[in-house]
Amino acid sequence: MKLKTTLLLGAALSLPLFALADDVSSINPFAGAFVGAGLGATAATSKLDINGTLSNDSGVFSGTSNRHADAGETAIDGDFFAGYNFALGSNWLLGLQAEFGMNNIKASASANMSVVSSEDPDVIDVVSTSTFKLNNTYGLDADLGYMLSSASELYVGLGWTQGKAKLDMSNVGHYGSDTLFNDSMALNKTINGVKAIVGAQQSLVNNLSVREEMTYTTFDTISHPISEHGSSPFGPVVLTGTGSSKISFLTARLALAYNFSL
């Protein structure tokens, strides 16, 4: 008898909850759990800053330069995502999602530095080049959405992302037709980034929806020392300093999501 009473009481208490869930689902088709996949076009920008001093023992060449360069490239990437949208009344949504990105982003930048000789009209030219490569990423996003109608949503959000980066760096020094030094290095590092998101979602059929989204992502700066040694007609030449490289990108994405019922 006690068990029967408990079951009846539980069923009675659960009826308003199921009714509320059905009501929220009917008002907001995006409330609840979801999974999806997307395809995007990414425009990446790589920034290279060099603070260097070029000198030799005899003092014929001496100079300090702060060089800066930007360059960008485009790529196509894809991602998978899953999360949950919490209904905040009938018009608002708070969304949380995890995502995995299959990226193949690359951006290169180069900068030049010229130092004039005090005893010769020729100059030493140094060309620094960096190539930033970023492959698979993963991250977490949070967004706030507003229902424009019973089947469409506009949302904005912020996110954290992390990925494996490879930085290829080279410094080449020329004096006239002579190559004074030609050295390269490679760094592999896990970097973190933050992103801003704005997008819209439109309900289709059978719990499916399509998302159009713009995302701007910027990552940590990678710093590295510079130390190059070469020979010139006036004796040894040394380039010392620090370099820093940074990558950011803008992505336009189209995604298909499946929204589970509450």
N, C-alpha and C positions, 0 to 999 in steps of 0.2 A: 504493500500500500504506500509506504514511504517512497519507494523507488518510482512508482507510478505518478505520485504527486510531484516529485522532482522533475520527471520528464515532461509532465504537462506544464509545469511552471517554466522550464527552460524553453519549451516550444512557444509559450505565450510571450516570453521576453524576446525571443528571436524574431518574431513576426515584424515588429517595428523596424528592426535592423535590416531585414531583407527588403522591406518596403522602401526604406531610405536608400538602400543600394540601387534598387531598380529605378527610383526616382532620379538619383544622381546620374545614372547611366543614360536615362532617357534625355536628361537635360544636357549632359556633357559626354559626348562619345569618346573623349580622350582620357577620362578618369580611369585609373587603375593601372595595371601592369602593361608593358609593351615591349616589343622587340623589333629590330629593323636593320636595314642595311642601306648604305648610300654610296653615291659616286660623286666626286667633286673635281673641280679644276682649281689648281693652286698656283698663285703668283708669289714667288719667294724673292726676298731681298736679303743679300748678305752685306754686312758692313765690316770694313777693315780699317783699323786705326793702328798706325805705327809711330812710336816715339823712339827715334834712333839718333845716334851720334856716329858720324863717320870721320875717322882720323888716322894719322900715321905718325911714326916716331919723330920724323923730321919737321912735322908741323906744316908740310906743304898743303895737305888736304885736312881741313877741319870744318865741320859743320854739323848742325843739329836741325832735325826736321820733324814735324808732326804731320804725317800724311794720312789722308782719309779718302776712302773710296766706297761707292755703293754700286752694286750690280744685281740684276735679278734674272730669274728664269721661271718658266712655267712647267707644271707637271699635272698628271692625272692620278688621283688616288682614290681609294675606297675605304669604307669603315663599316663595322658592325657595332650595334648598340643595344642596350637593354636597360629598362628602368621602371619607374613608377610615378604616376601623376596623382597627386593628392588634390581632391576637389575642395576648394575654399568657397563654399556657397555654390550658386548656380553659374557664376560668371568667371571665376578665377581658378587657376591651377598652379600648384607648386610642384615642379618636376625635378626628379633626381635621376641621373643616368650614368652608367659606366660605358666606356667605348674603347674599341681597339681599332687603330688606324693602320692600314697597309699603305705606307707612304713611300715614295721614291723621290724625295725633294732634294734638289741640288742647286746651289747658287755660288757664283764665283765673283771675286772682286780683286782688283789690282791697283797699285799705287806706285808712283814714280818719285824718286828723290835725286836731285842733282846737286853736286858740290863742286864749286869752281876752284881750280888750282891757283895758288898765289904766284906760281912761277911758270905757268904754262896755260895757253888758252883752252886746252882741253878740259873736260870735266869728267868726274866720275858719276855715272848714272847707275842707280840702283832701282830695280824693278821687283816689287814684292807682290806675290799673288797668293790668294787663299781660295780654296774650294771647300765649301761646307756641304756635307751630305747628311741627310737625316732620313732614316728608314722607319721601321715600325714604331708606333707610339701607342700609349694607352693613357686614359685619364678619367676624371670625374667631372660632371657638369651639374649645375643647378640653375633652373630657369623659372621665371614667373610668367604665366600666360593669362591672356584675357580672351574670352569667347566673343568674337565679333558677331557670330550668329550661332545657330544650333549645330552647325557643321564646320565652322572655321575658327581658327585660333591664331592670335598674334602673340609672340613670346620674345623675351629678352633674357639673357643669362650670362653667367660667368663660369669659367672652368679652369681646372688644373690639368696639365698634361706632362708626360715624361717620355723621353725617347733616347735612342742610341745615336750619337753623332760622331762623325769622322771629319776631322779637319786636316786637309793637306795644305802645307805652307811652303813656299819657296822664296828665296832671295837670290837675285842674280846681279852682280856688279860688273860694269864695263868701264874701261878707260880707253877711249878711242876705239880701236878694233880689238883690244885685248880684253879677255874675260878674267877678272880678278878673283871672283868666287862665284860658285854656283852650287847652292846647297838647298836641300829640302828636308822636311820633317813631316811626320804624321802623328796626330793625336786622336785617340778614341776615348770618348767620355759620355757618361749618362748626364743629360741636361734636363732641367725642369722649365716649364713654360706656363704662362697664363693666357687665357683667351677671353674675348668678348663675343657674344653670340646675339644675333637677331634673326628671327625666322617667322614663318607662317606655316600652318598645318591645315589641310583640307580633308574632311572625311570623304571616303569614296564608298565602297560597298563591302559587305561581309567583314566588318571590323577593320578594314584596310584604310589607311590614310596616306597622303603624300605630303612631304615636307620640302619647303624651299628655304634655304638657310645661307646666311653669310657669317663667316667666322674670321676674326683677326687674332693671330697667335704670335706671341713674341717669347723668345727663349733666353736663358742665361747667356752671359758673355763668357767666352773661353779666352783666357789670357795665357800667354806663353813668352818665355824669354827669347831674345835674339842675340846671337853671337856668331859673327862671320869673320873669317880671316883670309886675306889674300895678299898677293904681291903686286907691286907697281914699279915703274921705273924709278920712283922716289923712295922705295922701301916698302915694308909691310903696311897693309891697310886693314883696319879693324872697324867693323860695324857692330855696335852694341846697342841694346835697347829692349823694349818690350812691344809686343803686338797683342791686339785683342780683336776677336772676331765674334760676330753676332748674327743670328738669322731670325727673320720674322716673315710671316706670310699671310696672305688673304685668300680664303677659300670660299668659292661658291658651290654649294652642294644641293643635290636633289636626292631625296631618300624616300623609301617606302617602309611604312611601319604597320605592324599588326597590333591592335589594341585589344587586350583581353577584357572581357566583361567583369564588372565588380562582383 
